[in-house]
Amino acid sequence: MKGHMKAETKTDNKDYTRRNRFTGESIELTEEEANRHDAIFYHEALATQEDKDMDDTGISKHWDKVREHLDWFREHNAKAYMVLLD
């Protein structure tokens, strides 16, 4: 073949599907919703570790971020909240 064909690299596949870790049920989210969903579990992990390190449950400030994102879902996408987070 003459010339070089440049392979296209897809940097965003727009796949914002998230799955409930307990039930396996999934739902497609918007990019913002997917980011907030992921942030819930990121802050949950940090909060759990911080609580463990401090030998006290529920004191980490990361729990505030978890609650903030959960509240956002309750207000803006109750269906996704029920499928993924309830």
N, CA, C and O atoms as a GROMACS GRO file, in nm:
protein
  344
    1MET      N    1   0.083  -0.117   0.000
    1MET     CA    2   0.000   0.000   0.000
    1MET      C    3   0.088   0.124   0.000
    1MET      O    4   0.190   0.130   0.068
    2LYS      N    5   0.046   0.220  -0.076
    2LYS     CA    6   0.118   0.347  -0.078
    2LYS      C    7   0.073   0.431   0.039
    2LYS      O    8  -0.045   0.435   0.074
    3GLY      N    9   0.167   0.498   0.098
    3GLY     CA   10   0.134   0.586   0.208
    3GLY      C   11   0.106   0.507   0.334
    3GLY      O   12   0.102   0.384   0.336
    4HIS      N   13   0.087   0.580   0.436
    4HIS     CA   14   0.059   0.517   0.565
    4HIS      C   15  -0.081   0.553   0.608
    4HIS      O   16  -0.121   0.670   0.604
    5MET      N   17  -0.154   0.454   0.650
    5MET     CA   18  -0.286   0.480   0.707
    5MET      C   19  -0.267   0.498   0.857
    5MET      O   20  -0.214   0.411   0.926
    6LYS      N   21  -0.310   0.609   0.904
    6LYS     CA   22  -0.298   0.637   1.047
    6LYS      C   23  -0.416   0.572   1.120
    6LYS      O   24  -0.532   0.593   1.088
    7ALA      N   25  -0.380   0.493   1.218
    7ALA     CA   26  -0.485   0.429   1.298
    7ALA      C   27  -0.550   0.535   1.386
    7ALA      O   28  -0.483   0.615   1.451
    8GLU      N   29  -0.681   0.534   1.387
    8GLU     CA   30  -0.753   0.628   1.471
    8GLU      C   31  -0.754   0.576   1.614
    8GLU      O   32  -0.782   0.459   1.640
    9THR      N   33  -0.723   0.665   1.704
    9THR     CA   34  -0.727   0.631   1.844
    9THR      C   35  -0.850   0.695   1.904
    9THR      O   36  -0.869   0.817   1.896
   10LYS      N   37  -0.930   0.615   1.962
   10LYS     CA   38  -1.051   0.665   2.023
   10LYS      C   39  -1.022   0.688   2.171
   10LYS      O   40  -0.998   0.594   2.246
   11THR      N   41  -1.024   0.814   2.212
   11THR     CA   42  -0.988   0.845   2.349
   11THR      C   43  -1.108   0.841   2.444
   11THR      O   44  -1.090   0.828   2.565
   12ASP      N   45  -1.228   0.852   2.391
   12ASP     CA   46  -1.346   0.848   2.476
   12ASP      C   47  -1.452   0.764   2.406
   12ASP      O   48  -1.510   0.806   2.306
   13ASN      N   49  -1.477   0.648   2.460
   13ASN     CA   50  -1.574   0.560   2.396
   13ASN      C   51  -1.717   0.588   2.440
   13ASN      O   52  -1.810   0.518   2.402
   14LYS      N   53  -1.734   0.692   2.522
   14LYS     CA   54  -1.866   0.733   2.569
   14LYS      C   55  -1.941   0.621   2.641
   14LYS      O   56  -2.064   0.621   2.644
   15ASP      N   57  -1.870   0.529   2.698
   15ASP     CA   58  -1.933   0.420   2.772
   15ASP      C   59  -1.938   0.458   2.920
   15ASP      O   60  -1.839   0.446   2.992
   16TYR      N   61  -2.053   0.504   2.962
   16TYR     CA   62  -2.070   0.545   3.099
   16TYR      C   63  -2.164   0.450   3.173
   16TYR      O   64  -2.237   0.491   3.264
   17THR      N   65  -2.163   0.325   3.134
   17THR     CA   66  -2.244   0.224   3.200
   17THR      C   67  -2.180   0.191   3.334
   17THR      O   68  -2.058   0.171   3.343
   18ARG      N   69  -2.261   0.186   3.437
   18ARG     CA   70  -2.213   0.146   3.568
   18ARG      C   71  -2.302   0.033   3.618
   18ARG      O   72  -2.420   0.026   3.585
   19ARG      N   73  -2.242  -0.054   3.699
   19ARG     CA   74  -2.310  -0.174   3.748
   19ARG      C   75  -2.314  -0.172   3.901
   19ARG      O   76  -2.217  -0.134   3.966
   20ASN      N   77  -2.427  -0.212   3.956
   20ASN     CA   78  -2.440  -0.225   4.101
   20ASN      C   79  -2.350  -0.339   4.147
   20ASN      O   80  -2.360  -0.450   4.095
   21ARG      N   81  -2.264  -0.313   4.242
   21ARG     CA   82  -2.166  -0.413   4.286
   21ARG      C   83  -2.229  -0.530   4.359
   21ARG      O   84  -2.165  -0.635   4.374
   22PHE      N   85  -2.352  -0.516   4.405
   22PHE     CA   86  -2.419  -0.624   4.478
   22PHE      C   87  -2.518  -0.700   4.391
   22PHE      O   88  -2.523  -0.823   4.396
   23THR      N   89  -2.596  -0.628   4.310
   23THR     CA   90  -2.701  -0.693   4.232
   23THR      C   91  -2.660  -0.724   4.089
   23THR      O   92  -2.718  -0.812   4.025
   24GLY      N   93  -2.559  -0.653   4.039
   24GLY     CA   94  -2.516  -0.671   3.901
   24GLY      C   95  -2.599  -0.592   3.801
   24GLY      O   96  -2.566  -0.589   3.683
   25GLU      N   97  -2.706  -0.529   3.848
   25GLU     CA   98  -2.791  -0.448   3.759
   25GLU      C   99  -2.711  -0.328   3.710
   25GLU      O  100  -2.635  -0.268   3.786
   26SER      N  101  -2.729  -0.293   3.583
   26SER     CA  102  -2.652  -0.182   3.528
   26SER      C  103  -2.743  -0.076   3.469
   26SER      O  104  -2.861  -0.099   3.442
   27ILE      N  105  -2.684   0.042   3.449
   27ILE     CA  106  -2.756   0.155   3.392
   27ILE      C  107  -2.655   0.245   3.322
   27ILE      O  108  -2.541   0.259   3.366
   28GLU      N  109  -2.698   0.306   3.212
   28GLU     CA  110  -2.614   0.400   3.138
   28GLU      C  111  -2.629   0.538   3.201
   28GLU      O  112  -2.740   0.584   3.226
   29LEU      N  113  -2.516   0.602   3.227
   29LEU     CA  114  -2.515   0.734   3.287
   29LEU      C  115  -2.460   0.838   3.190
   29LEU      O  116  -2.402   0.804   3.088
   30THR      N  117  -2.479   0.963   3.224
   30THR     CA  118  -2.410   1.070   3.152
   30THR      C  119  -2.266   1.074   3.202
   30THR      O  120  -2.232   1.007   3.300
   31GLU      N  121  -2.183   1.150   3.136
   31GLU     CA  122  -2.044   1.162   3.180
   31GLU      C  123  -2.036   1.217   3.322
   31GLU      O  124  -1.961   1.165   3.405
   32GLU      N  125  -2.113   1.322   3.350
   32GLU     CA  126  -2.112   1.379   3.485
   32GLU      C  127  -2.158   1.277   3.589
   32GLU      O  128  -2.097   1.264   3.695
   33GLU      N  129  -2.264   1.205   3.558
   33GLU     CA  130  -2.314   1.104   3.651
   33GLU      C  131  -2.211   0.994   3.675
   33GLU      O  132  -2.191   0.950   3.788
   34ALA      N  133  -2.145   0.952   3.568
   34ALA     CA  134  -2.042   0.848   3.582
   34ALA      C  135  -1.927   0.898   3.670
   34ALA      O  136  -1.876   0.824   3.754
   35ASN      N  137  -1.887   1.023   3.650
   35ASN     CA  138  -1.780   1.080   3.732
   35ASN      C  139  -1.821   1.089   3.878
   35ASN      O  140  -1.742   1.059   3.968
   36ARG      N  141  -1.945   1.129   3.902
   36ARG     CA  142  -1.993   1.138   4.040
   36ARG      C  143  -2.005   0.999   4.102
   36ARG      O  144  -1.970   0.979   4.219
   37HIS      N  145  -2.053   0.903   4.025
   37HIS     CA  146  -2.062   0.764   4.073
   37HIS      C  147  -1.925   0.714   4.114
   37HIS      O  148  -1.908   0.657   4.222
   38ASP      N  149  -1.828   0.734   4.027
   38ASP     CA  150  -1.692   0.689   4.056
   38ASP      C  151  -1.635   0.760   4.179
   38ASP      O  152  -1.564   0.700   4.259
   39ALA      N  153  -1.668   0.889   4.194
   39ALA     CA  154  -1.620   0.967   4.308
   39ALA      C  155  -1.676   0.912   4.439
   39ALA      O  156  -1.608   0.915   4.542
   40ILE      N  157  -1.799   0.862   4.437
   40ILE     CA  158  -1.857   0.803   4.557
   40ILE      C  159  -1.769   0.690   4.608
   40ILE      O  160  -1.738   0.684   4.727
   41PHE      N  161  -1.729   0.602   4.518
   41PHE     CA  162  -1.651   0.486   4.561
   41PHE      C  163  -1.506   0.522   4.591
   41PHE      O  164  -1.441   0.458   4.674
   42TYR      N  165  -1.454   0.624   4.523
   42TYR     CA  166  -1.319   0.674   4.552
   42TYR      C  167  -1.316   0.729   4.695
   42TYR      O  168  -1.230   0.692   4.775
   43HIS      N  169  -1.410   0.817   4.727
   43HIS     CA  170  -1.412   0.877   4.860
   43HIS      C  171  -1.451   0.776   4.968
   43HIS      O  172  -1.405   0.785   5.082
   44GLU      N  173  -1.534   0.679   4.932
   44GLU     CA  174  -1.568   0.574   5.028
   44GLU      C  175  -1.443   0.494   5.066
   44GLU      O  176  -1.422   0.462   5.183
   45ALA      N  177  -1.362   0.463   4.968
   45ALA     CA  178  -1.238   0.388   4.996
   45ALA      C  179  -1.143   0.471   5.083
   45ALA      O  180  -1.084   0.419   5.178
   46LEU      N  181  -1.128   0.599   5.049
   46LEU     CA  182  -1.040   0.685   5.129
   46LEU      C  183  -1.094   0.701   5.271
   46LEU      O  184  -1.017   0.697   5.367
   47ALA      N  185  -1.224   0.719   5.284
   47ALA     CA  186  -1.286   0.735   5.416
   47ALA      C  187  -1.269   0.609   5.500
   47ALA      O  188  -1.236   0.617   5.618
   48THR      N  189  -1.292   0.495   5.440
   48THR     CA  190  -1.279   0.368   5.512
   48THR      C  191  -1.136   0.350   5.562
   48THR      O  192  -1.114   0.310   5.676
   49GLN      N  193  -1.039   0.380   5.476
   49GLN     CA  194  -0.899   0.366   5.516
   49GLN      C  195  -0.862   0.466   5.626
   49GLN      O  196  -0.793   0.432   5.722
   50GLU      N  197  -0.908   0.589   5.610
   50GLU     CA  198  -0.877   0.691   5.709
   50GLU      C  199  -0.940   0.657   5.844
   50GLU      O  200  -0.876   0.671   5.948
   51ASP      N  201  -1.064   0.611   5.843
   51ASP     CA  202  -1.129   0.568   5.967
   51ASP      C  203  -1.050   0.455   6.032
   51ASP      O  204  -1.031   0.454   6.154
   52LYS      N  205  -1.004   0.362   5.952
   52LYS     CA  206  -0.927   0.248   6.003
   52LYS      C  207  -0.795   0.297   6.065
   52LYS      O  208  -0.756   0.254   6.173
   53ASP      N  209  -0.728   0.388   5.993
   53ASP     CA  210  -0.600   0.441   6.042
   53ASP      C  211  -0.617   0.517   6.174
   53ASP      O  212  -0.528   0.515   6.259
   54MET      N  213  -0.732   0.583   6.190
   54MET     CA  214  -0.758   0.662   6.311
   54MET      C  215  -0.830   0.580   6.417
   54MET      O  216  -0.859   0.629   6.526
   55ASP      N  217  -0.858   0.453   6.384
   55ASP     CA  218  -0.926   0.361   6.475
   55ASP      C  219  -1.058   0.419   6.527
   55ASP      O  220  -1.092   0.406   6.644
   56ASP      N  221  -1.132   0.483   6.435
   56ASP     CA  222  -1.262   0.540   6.469
   56ASP      C  223  -1.348   0.543   6.343
   56ASP      O  224  -1.303   0.590   6.239
   57THR      N  225  -1.468   0.494   6.352
   57THR     CA  226  -1.554   0.483   6.235
   57THR      C  227  -1.635   0.610   6.215
   57THR      O  228  -1.693   0.665   6.309
   58GLY      N  229  -1.639   0.656   6.090
   58GLY     CA  230  -1.725   0.767   6.053
   58GLY      C  231  -1.668   0.906   6.072
   58GLY      O  232  -1.740   1.004   6.055
   59ILE      N  233  -1.540   0.917   6.105
   59ILE     CA  234  -1.485   1.050   6.131
   59ILE      C  235  -1.418   1.114   6.010
   59ILE      O  236  -1.393   1.234   6.010
   60SER      N  237  -1.389   1.036   5.909
   60SER     CA  238  -1.321   1.090   5.792
   60SER      C  239  -1.407   1.195   5.722
   60SER      O  240  -1.528   1.178   5.708
   61LYS      N  241  -1.344   1.303   5.679
   61LYS     CA  242  -1.413   1.408   5.603
   61LYS      C  243  -1.456   1.357   5.466
   61LYS      O  244  -1.540   1.419   5.401
   62HIS      N  245  -1.398   1.246   5.421
   62HIS     CA  246  -1.437   1.191   5.291
   62HIS      C  247  -1.582   1.142   5.290
   62HIS      O  248  -1.644   1.135   5.185
   63TRP      N  249  -1.635   1.109   5.408
   63TRP     CA  250  -1.777   1.069   5.414
   63TRP      C  251  -1.867   1.183   5.371
   63TRP      O  252  -1.974   1.160   5.315
   64ASP      N  253  -1.824   1.308   5.396
   64ASP     CA  254  -1.903   1.424   5.350
   64ASP      C  255  -1.913   1.426   5.199
   64ASP      O  256  -2.019   1.458   5.144
   65LYS      N  257  -1.804   1.392   5.130
   65LYS     CA  258  -1.805   1.388   4.983
   65LYS      C  259  -1.894   1.274   4.934
   65LYS      O  260  -1.967   1.290   4.837
   66VAL      N  261  -1.888   1.161   5.001
   66VAL     CA  262  -1.975   1.049   4.964
   66VAL      C  263  -2.121   1.093   4.975
   66VAL      O  264  -2.199   1.072   4.881
   67ARG      N  265  -2.158   1.153   5.088
   67ARG     CA  266  -2.296   1.198   5.108
   67ARG      C  267  -2.336   1.305   5.006
   67ARG      O  268  -2.449   1.305   4.956
   68GLU      N  269  -2.244   1.395   4.975
   68GLU     CA  270  -2.271   1.501   4.877
   68GLU      C  271  -2.309   1.441   4.741
   68GLU      O  272  -2.407   1.484   4.680
   69HIS      N  273  -2.232   1.343   4.696
   69HIS     CA  274  -2.261   1.280   4.566
   69HIS      C  275  -2.387   1.194   4.571
   69HIS      O  276  -2.463   1.190   4.475
   70LEU      N  277  -2.410   1.125   4.682
   70LEU     CA  278  -2.533   1.048   4.696
   70LEU      C  279  -2.655   1.140   4.692
   70LEU      O  280  -2.754   1.109   4.625
   71ASP      N  281  -2.648   1.251   4.763
   71ASP     CA  282  -2.758   1.347   4.762
   71ASP      C  283  -2.782   1.401   4.623
   71ASP      O  284  -2.897   1.419   4.582
   72TRP      N  285  -2.674   1.428   4.549
   72TRP     CA  286  -2.687   1.478   4.412
   72TRP      C  287  -2.765   1.377   4.327
   72TRP      O  288  -2.855   1.414   4.252
   73PHE      N  289  -2.730   1.250   4.339
   73PHE     CA  290  -2.800   1.146   4.262
   73PHE      C  291  -2.947   1.139   4.301
   73PHE      O  292  -3.033   1.127   4.214
   74ARG      N  293  -2.977   1.148   4.428
   74ARG     CA  294  -3.117   1.143   4.472
   74ARG      C  295  -3.198   1.255   4.407
   74ARG      O  296  -3.314   1.236   4.371
   75GLU      N  297  -3.136   1.371   4.393
   75GLU     CA  298  -3.205   1.487   4.337
   75GLU      C  299  -3.210   1.486   4.184
   75GLU      O  300  -3.312   1.522   4.126
   76HIS      N  301  -3.100   1.446   4.119
   76HIS     CA  302  -3.088   1.461   3.974
   76HIS      C  303  -3.115   1.336   3.892
   76HIS      O  304  -3.150   1.346   3.774
   77ASN      N  305  -3.100   1.218   3.950
   77ASN     CA  306  -3.128   1.094   3.877
   77ASN      C  307  -3.165   0.985   3.977
   77ASN      O  308  -3.086   0.896   4.009
   78ALA      N  309  -3.287   0.996   4.025
   78ALA     CA  310  -3.335   0.903   4.127
   78ALA      C  311  -3.333   0.758   4.077
   78ALA      O  312  -3.306   0.666   4.155
   79LYS      N  313  -3.361   0.739   3.949
   79LYS     CA  314  -3.360   0.602   3.896
   79LYS      C  315  -3.221   0.541   3.906
   79LYS      O  316  -3.206   0.427   3.952
   80ALA      N  317  -3.118   0.615   3.865
   80ALA     CA  318  -2.981   0.565   3.875
   80ALA      C  319  -2.944   0.540   4.020
   80ALA      O  320  -2.875   0.443   4.052
   81TYR      N  321  -2.989   0.629   4.108
   81TYR     CA  322  -2.962   0.610   4.250
   81TYR      C  323  -3.021   0.477   4.298
   81TYR      O  324  -2.955   0.400   4.368
   82MET      N  325  -3.146   0.452   4.259
   82MET     CA  326  -3.212   0.328   4.302
   82MET      C  327  -3.144   0.204   4.243
   82MET      O  328  -3.133   0.102   4.312
   83VAL      N  329  -3.099   0.212   4.121
   83VAL     CA  330  -3.035   0.096   4.056
   83VAL      C  331  -2.895   0.073   4.112
   83VAL      O  332  -2.857  -0.041   4.139
   84LEU      N  333  -2.818   0.179   4.131
   84LEU     CA  334  -2.677   0.163   4.162
   84LEU      C  335  -2.641   0.180   4.309
   84LEU      O  336  -2.546   0.117   4.357
   85LEU      N  337  -2.714   0.264   4.381
   85LEU     CA  338  -2.662   0.308   4.509
   85LEU      C  339  -2.753   0.280   4.629
   85LEU      O  340  -2.709   0.293   4.743
   86ASP      N  341  -2.876   0.241   4.605
   86ASP     CA  342  -2.969   0.219   4.715
   86ASP      C  343  -2.953   0.080   4.773
   86ASP      O  344  -3.023   0.044   4.867
   0.00000   0.00000   0.00000
